[in-house]
Amino acid sequence: MEITSSAFEQNQSIPSKYTCDGENVSPPLAISGVPQQAKSFVLIMDDPDVPPEAGVSVFVHWIVYDIPPGTLQIDEGKNPPGTIGAGTRGRIGYSGPCPPDREHRYVFKLYALNNVLGLPEGSTREQVEKSMQGKVIASTKLVGKYKRKE
């Protein structure tokens, strides 16, 4: 299974359009190599490079779960079909990169599950990851980087 974007390559810079310095819209994503037994996807975008003063070890920018396994394209600026979770600041939906101090990595993680989660909208990453236990049949990630312009 693979997740890619036409907006940036693996481990390359995310264009400012998709950040707090631009339009703050989600980048287009493409999914391929989906296992036949997949019943749903979970998409989590997070920043593992948050500074200690942020008070969290990982900042969650976007989380969507119970995405139908036939979803092979996620259009720019759109949430995929499914249920939208709450990011670190409680925001529902996409919140683009906005690193306060230096270049950060932004990881788009995609999980194929053998079931749907059935959690309510606004569930947190912790709730989603707990519910995912024992259901992940494949996973992949796309890493983009961003540093704010001075």
C-alpha positions as CSV (number, residue, x, y, z in Angstrom):
1,M,0.0,0.0,0.0
2,E,1.3,3.5,-0.8
3,I,0.2,7.1,-0.2
4,T,1.6,9.8,-2.4
5,S,0.9,13.5,-3.3
6,S,1.2,15.3,-6.6
7,A,2.1,18.4,-4.5
8,F,5.3,17.1,-3.0
9,E,7.6,14.1,-3.0
10,Q,8.6,11.9,-0.1
11,N,10.8,13.8,2.4
12,Q,10.6,17.0,0.4
13,S,9.2,20.4,1.2
14,I,5.4,20.9,1.4
15,P,4.4,23.9,-0.7
16,S,3.3,26.9,1.5
17,K,-0.2,26.8,-0.1
18,Y,-0.9,23.8,2.2
19,T,0.3,25.6,5.4
20,C,-0.6,28.5,7.7
21,D,1.5,30.7,5.5
22,G,-0.7,30.0,2.5
23,E,-4.3,28.9,1.9
24,N,-4.0,26.2,4.7
25,V,-5.8,23.6,2.5
26,S,-5.0,19.9,2.5
27,P,-2.8,18.6,-0.2
28,P,-4.1,16.2,-2.8
29,L,-3.3,12.6,-1.9
30,A,-3.4,9.3,-3.9
31,I,-3.7,5.8,-2.4
32,S,-2.6,2.6,-4.2
33,G,-2.0,-1.0,-3.5
34,V,-4.9,-1.4,-1.2
35,P,-5.2,-4.9,0.4
36,Q,-8.4,-6.7,-0.8
37,Q,-9.5,-7.4,2.7
38,A,-9.5,-3.7,3.7
39,K,-12.8,-2.6,5.2
40,S,-11.7,1.0,6.0
41,F,-8.8,3.4,6.2
42,V,-7.5,5.7,8.9
43,L,-5.6,8.8,7.9
44,I,-3.5,10.7,10.5
45,M,-1.3,13.7,9.8
46,D,1.0,14.7,12.6
47,D,4.1,16.6,13.5
48,P,6.6,14.6,15.6
49,D,9.0,17.6,15.8
50,V,7.0,19.8,18.2
51,P,9.1,21.8,20.7
52,P,8.9,20.7,24.3
53,E,7.1,23.9,25.3
54,A,4.1,22.9,23.2
55,G,3.1,20.5,25.9
56,V,2.6,17.5,23.6
57,S,5.0,14.9,22.1
58,V,3.2,14.9,18.7
59,F,0.9,17.5,17.3
60,V,-2.0,16.0,15.3
61,H,-3.0,18.2,12.3
62,W,-5.6,16.0,10.7
63,I,-7.4,12.7,11.4
64,V,-10.1,11.0,9.4
65,Y,-11.3,7.4,10.1
66,D,-13.8,4.9,8.6
67,I,-12.7,6.1,5.2
68,P,-14.2,3.6,2.6
69,P,-11.5,1.4,1.1
70,G,-12.5,2.4,-2.4
71,T,-11.2,5.9,-1.8
72,L,-8.1,6.2,-3.9
73,Q,-8.0,10.0,-4.3
74,I,-8.4,12.7,-1.8
75,D,-8.8,16.0,-3.5
76,E,-6.9,19.2,-2.6
77,G,-8.8,21.1,0.2
78,K,-11.2,18.3,0.9
79,N,-11.7,15.8,3.7
80,P,-12.0,12.2,2.4
81,P,-15.3,10.5,3.0
82,G,-15.4,9.1,6.5
83,T,-15.5,10.5,10.0
84,I,-13.4,13.4,11.0
85,G,-11.5,13.4,14.3
86,A,-10.2,16.2,16.5
87,G,-6.6,17.4,16.2
88,T,-4.4,18.4,19.1
89,R,-6.1,21.8,19.6
90,G,-9.6,20.2,19.3
91,R,-10.0,21.4,15.7
92,I,-12.1,19.2,13.4
93,G,-10.6,18.9,9.9
94,Y,-7.2,19.8,8.3
95,S,-4.9,22.2,10.0
96,G,-1.8,22.8,8.0
97,P,1.9,22.9,9.0
98,C,2.9,26.0,11.0
99,P,6.1,25.2,12.8
100,P,7.1,27.8,15.4
101,D,10.8,27.3,15.4
102,R,12.5,25.4,12.6
103,E,11.9,22.8,9.8
104,H,9.5,20.1,11.0
105,R,8.5,16.8,9.5
106,Y,4.8,16.2,8.8
107,V,3.8,12.6,8.5
108,F,0.7,11.5,6.6
109,K,0.0,8.0,8.0
110,L,-2.5,5.7,6.3
111,Y,-3.7,2.5,7.8
112,A,-5.9,-0.2,6.2
113,L,-8.1,-1.9,8.7
114,N,-10.0,-5.2,8.6
115,N,-13.0,-3.4,10.1
116,V,-14.6,0.0,10.6
117,L,-14.1,1.8,13.9
118,G,-17.6,3.3,14.3
119,L,-16.3,6.1,16.6
120,P,-18.2,9.4,16.9
121,E,-17.0,12.5,15.0
122,G,-14.4,14.4,17.0
123,S,-12.6,11.4,18.5
124,T,-9.0,12.0,19.4
125,R,-5.9,10.3,18.0
126,E,-5.6,8.3,21.3
127,Q,-9.2,7.1,21.0
128,V,-8.7,6.1,17.3
129,E,-5.4,4.4,17.9
130,K,-6.8,2.4,20.8
131,S,-9.8,1.3,18.7
132,M,-7.4,0.4,15.8
133,Q,-5.5,-2.2,17.9
134,G,-5.6,-5.6,16.3
135,K,-7.4,-4.3,13.1
136,V,-4.4,-2.9,11.1
137,I,-3.6,-5.1,8.0
138,A,-1.4,-2.6,6.2
139,S,0.1,0.8,6.7
140,T,2.2,3.4,4.9
141,K,3.3,7.0,5.3
142,L,4.3,10.0,3.3
143,V,6.6,12.5,5.0
144,G,6.8,16.2,4.0
145,K,8.8,19.0,5.5
146,Y,8.1,22.6,6.1
147,K,10.0,25.6,7.6
148,R,8.3,29.0,7.8
149,K,9.7,31.8,5.8
150,E,11.5,34.4,7.8
